[in-house]
Amino acid sequence: MNIHYTGRNVRVDGAMKQFVERRLEYSIGRFARRITDVHVRLADLNGPRGGVDQHCRLTIHLHPRGELLVEDCAVDAESAVTQAAARAGQVVRRELDRRRTARTRKAATAA
């Protein structure tokens, strides 16, 4: 699982990268065989004005094909990453369950 970072008005330094990697490993690490890339985009929507404006977008590329998008906003970047990573775990699990169900349904109708 490769992780790519992009920051808009947010510094994505080594500490932030480690934090993101820990959160993603915790939430979607068990699906690492099925995930090829994760694109993490952090943005400060309002700039220095403050408010609930730290935005995290996770684009998850699944093997062999498929793309999932998870977004979340929070007061600080760490909270946005934590919330988005938690939702990403649910979204990936749900998508893989759908694929497994569709595959077994297709096999059952073919027999």
NUZATI-211677 format. One line per 8 residues: number of its first residue (from 1); their letters; for each residue y, x, z of N, C-alpha, C. Coordinates in pm, whole numbers, plus 32768, in hexadecimal, padded with zeros to 4 digits. Example, Ala and Ser with C-alpha at 12.3 -4.5 7.8 and 13.67 -1.06 7.14 Angstrom:
<recs>
1	as	7DC7/8527/830C/7E3E/84CE/830C/7EB6/8528/830C  7F1F/8505/82C4/7F96/8557/82CA/8003/850A/8313
</recs>
This chain:
<recs>
1	mnihytgr	7F8B/8056/8000/8000/8000/8000/807B/805A/8000  80C7/8055/7F93/8142/80A3/7F86/81B9/804D/7FAF  8214/8088/7FFB/828B/8040/8029/8305/8081/7FEA  8358/802E/7FA9/83D3/805C/7F69/8449/801A/7FB1  84B4/8066/7FC5/8526/8036/8013/85A4/8031/7FBE  85F4/7FCA/7FD6/8678/7FBE/7F9B/86D5/7F87/8007  874B/7FC1/8011/87AC/7F91/8073/8831/7F74/8031  886B/7F03/8053/88F0/7EE1/8022/894A/7ECC/809B
9	nvrvdgam	89A6/7F27/80B0/8A00/7F28/8123/89B3/7F3C/81A6  893A/7F71/819D/88E8/7F90/8212/88AA/8019/81FB  88B0/806F/8261/886F/80F2/8257/87DA/80E2/826E  878D/8113/8210/86FC/8113/821E/86D4/81A4/8237  86DC/81CC/82B6/86BC/8256/82DA/862B/8260/8308  8606/82D5/8338/857C/82ED/8362/854E/8291/83D2  85A5/8277/8433/8580/8220/84A2/8567/8192/8472  85BA/8161/8417/85A8/80DA/83E3/8528/80D2/8390
17	kqfverrl	850C/813A/8340/8491/813B/82F1/8416/8138/834B  8418/8184/83B8/83A7/8183/8415/8398/80FA/8455  8407/80BC/8479/8403/8037/84B6/83C5/7FD3/8455  83F3/7FD4/83D8/83BF/7F78/8373/832A/7F90/835D  8301/800D/8353/8274/802D/833F/821E/7FFB/83B2  824E/800A/842D/8202/7FD8/84A2/81F4/7F41/849D  8262/7EFC/847E/825F/7E6A/847B/8202/7E38/840C  820A/7E77/8397/81B4/7E4D/8328/8122/7E6D/8343
25	eysigrfa	8108/7EE0/837F/807D/7F04/83A1/8043/7E9F/8404  8095/7E75/8463/8067/7E14/84C6/804B/7D8C/8486  80A3/7D60/842B/8096/7CD8/83F8/803C/7CCC/837D  8041/7D2E/8321/7FF1/7D22/82A6/7F93/7D98/8291  7F82/7DEC/82F5/7F2D/7E61/82E8/7E9D/7E3E/82C8  7E6C/7DD0/82FB/7DE0/7DAC/82E1/7DC9/7D83/8251  7E36/7D65/8208/7E2B/7D40/817A/7E4F/7DB4/811F  7E57/7E2D/8153/7E89/7EA1/8107/7E38/7EBB/8088
33	rritdvhv	7DB7/7E9D/8089/7D65/7EB1/8011/7D91/7E56/7FA0  7DC9/7DE3/7FBF/7DEF/7D81/7F5B/7E82/7D8B/7F32  7ECF/7DE4/7F74/7F5E/7DF2/7F59/7F76/7E79/7F16  7FB9/7E77/7EA3/7FD6/7EF4/7E5E/805D/7F2C/7E8A  80C5/7EDA/7E87/814C/7F07/7EAA/8192/7E9F/7EFE  81EE/7ED0/7F52/8249/7E7A/7F9C/82D6/7EB1/7F86  832E/7E5D/7F54/83BA/7E82/7F42/840A/7E42/7FB3  844F/7E96/7FFF/849F/7E69/8070/8531/7E78/8049
41	rladlngp	857A/7E09/804D/8609/7E0D/802D/8655/7DDB/80A6  86A7/7E32/80DF/86FB/7E0F/8151/878B/7E05/8121  87D1/7D9E/814F/885B/7D8B/8125/88AD/7D52/8199  892A/7D7E/819E/898C/7D47/81FB/89E6/7CEC/81A9  89D4/7C69/81B7/8A17/7C0A/815F/8AAD/7C00/8177  8AD8/7C03/81F5/8B66/7BF3/8215/8BB0/7C76/8229  8B6B/7CE4/8222/8BAD/7D63/823B/8BD2/7D72/82CD  8C46/7DAA/82EC/8C6B/7DC3/8377/8C98/7D48/83C5
49	rggvdqhc	8C9C/7CD4/8388/8CCC/7C5C/83CE/8C6B/7C2A/8438  8BED/7C50/8430/8B8B/7C28/8495/8B4D/7BA1/8475  8B07/7B6B/84D7/8AC3/7AEB/84C4/8A31/7AFF/849F  89EE/7A8F/8488/8962/7A92/8462/895D/7AB0/83CD  895F/7B31/83AE/896D/7B55/8322/8916/7BCA/82F7  88BF/7BF9/834B/8863/7C63/8324/87ED/7C21/82DC  87D9/7C44/8261/8777/7C03/820C/8707/7C64/81EA  868B/7C35/81F2/8617/7C86/81CD/85C5/7C38/8167
57	rltihlhp	85AA/7C78/80F6/8557/7C3B/808F/84DE/7C96/8078  8468/7C5C/8086/83EB/7CA4/806D/83AB/7C6C/7FEF  8394/7CC0/7F8E/834C/7C9B/7F15/82C5/7CE2/7F1B  825C/7C94/7F22/81D6/7CC9/7F36/8187/7CB5/7EB5  8155/7D22/7E7D/8106/7D1E/7E02/8073/7D25/7E27  8028/7CC1/7DFE/7F9A/7CB8/7E1E/7F45/7CEE/7DAC  7ECD/7D1E/7DD0/7E6D/7D4E/7D6F/7E0C/7CDD/7D50  7DE7/7CBE/7CDB/7E06/7CFD/7C5D/7E8A/7CCE/7C22
65	rgellved	7EBA/7C59/7C4B/7F3C/7C2C/7C1B/7F74/7BC7/7C7F  7FF5/7BB5/7C76/8037/7B55/7CCD/80A6/7B97/7D1C  8108/7B47/7D3D/817C/7B79/7D86/81A5/7B0E/7DEA  81BF/7B38/7E64/81EB/7ADE/7ECD/8275/7B0C/7EFC  82CB/7AAD/7F1C/8353/7ACC/7F47/836B/7A8C/7FCE  839A/7ADD/802E/83BB/7AAC/80B4/8446/7ADC/80D5  849B/7A81/8105/8524/7AA5/812A/8543/7A71/81B4  859B/7AB9/81FA/85C8/7A8C/827C/864E/7AC8/829D
73	cavdaesa	869D/7A82/82EC/8720/7AB1/831A/8721/7AB0/83B2  8769/7B10/83EC/8775/7B19/847C/87F6/7B62/849F  880F/7B72/8521/8887/7BB4/8550/8885/7C49/8533  8810/7C87/8544/8805/7D16/8525/878F/7D2E/84C7  878D/7DA2/848A/8728/7DC1/8424/869C/7DC4/845E  868D/7DF5/84D9/8608/7DFC/8517/85CD/7D71/852A  861F/7D12/8556/85EF/7C89/8568/85CA/7C4A/84E3  861B/7C63/847E/85FE/7C2C/83F9/857A/7C63/83C4
81	vtqaaara	8563/7CE5/83D6/84E6/7D22/83A9/8470/7CE9/83F7  847E/7CDC/8479/8412/7CA7/84CD/83EC/7C1A/84A3  8450/7BC4/8490/8434/7B3A/846A/83F8/7B32/83DE  842D/7B7F/8381/83F8/7B7E/82F8/836A/7BB3/82F4  834D/7C1D/8341/82C6/7C55/8344/8262/7BF2/837E  828A/7BAA/83E6/8231/7B46/8422/8212/7AD8/83BD  8277/7AA9/8377/8262/7A42/8311/820F/7A79/829E  8221/7AF9/827B/81D5/7B36/820E/8140/7B34/822E
89	gqvvrrel	811C/7B4D/82AB/808F/7B48/82D2/8054/7ABE/82BB  80A0/7A56/82DD/8071/79CE/82C8/8066/79AD/8234  80C9/79D7/81E6/80CD/79B8/8157/805B/79FE/810D  8043/7A7D/812D/7FD7/7AC8/80EA/7F50/7A8B/810E  7F3B/7A6C/818D/7EBD/7A2F/81B7/7EA6/79AB/816F  7F0D/7957/8167/7F01/78D6/8125/7EE1/78E7/8090  7F24/7944/804D/7F0B/795C/7FBE/7E7C/798E/7FA5  7E4F/79EB/7FF8/7DC7/7A1E/7FE6/7D5F/79B3/8005
97	drrrtart	7D7B/795B/8066/7D21/78EB/8080/7D1A/788C/8009  7D8D/7873/7FCB/7D90/781D/7F54/7D3D/785A/7EE3  7D4C/78DA/7ED0/7CFF/791D/7E66/7C6A/7916/7E82  7C43/792B/7EFF/7BB6/7927/7F22/7B7E/789A/7F0E  7BCB/7835/7F37/7B9E/77AA/7F27/7B92/7786/7E94  7BF3/77B0/7E43/7BEE/7793/7DB4/7B77/77D7/7D73  7B59/7850/7D9E/7AE8/789A/7D65/7A63/7855/7D88  7A54/7827/7E04/79D8/77E6/7E2B/79CC/775D/7DE9
105	rkaataa	7A3D/7717/7DD7/7A3A/7696/7D92/7A11/76A8/7D00  7A47/7710/7CC2/7A25/772B/7C36/7991/774E/7C29  795C/779C/7C85/78CD/77BF/7C82/7876/7744/7C99  78A2/76E9/7CF0/7853/7673/7D0E/7850/7612/7C97  78C0/7608/7C4F/78C3/75AD/7BDC/7879/75E8/7B63  7871/766E/7B5C/782A/76AE/7AEE/7792/76A1/7AFC  7763/7690/7B77/76D2/768A/7B8F/7698/7603/7B73
</recs>
